[in-house]
Amino acid sequence: MMLQDLAESRAERIVIISAPGSRYKLPALGWTYEKMIGIVDAMHEQNLFVQVATFALPVDGTQATIWARRLSLH
């Protein structure tokens, strides 16, 4: 799903928050780290955006990664 969302996105930047120790899980909605890590995996598999920065956040093991749209050569 994430790869399709990226392909359809008009965003210039995307910020992904990776929070393996988050207490804000909603298993009934499928919002657990084990399922949501697929978003991070999808970002590494796609070629529309490039990773430009990663920042540690003040919560155990949490980080924000900024991705910028790759410049088109068309």
Secondary structure, DSSP 8 states (H G I E B T S, - for coil): -HHHHHHH---SEEEEEE-TT-S--BGGGTBSHHHHHHHHHHHHH-SSEEEEEEEE-SSTT-EEEEEEE-----
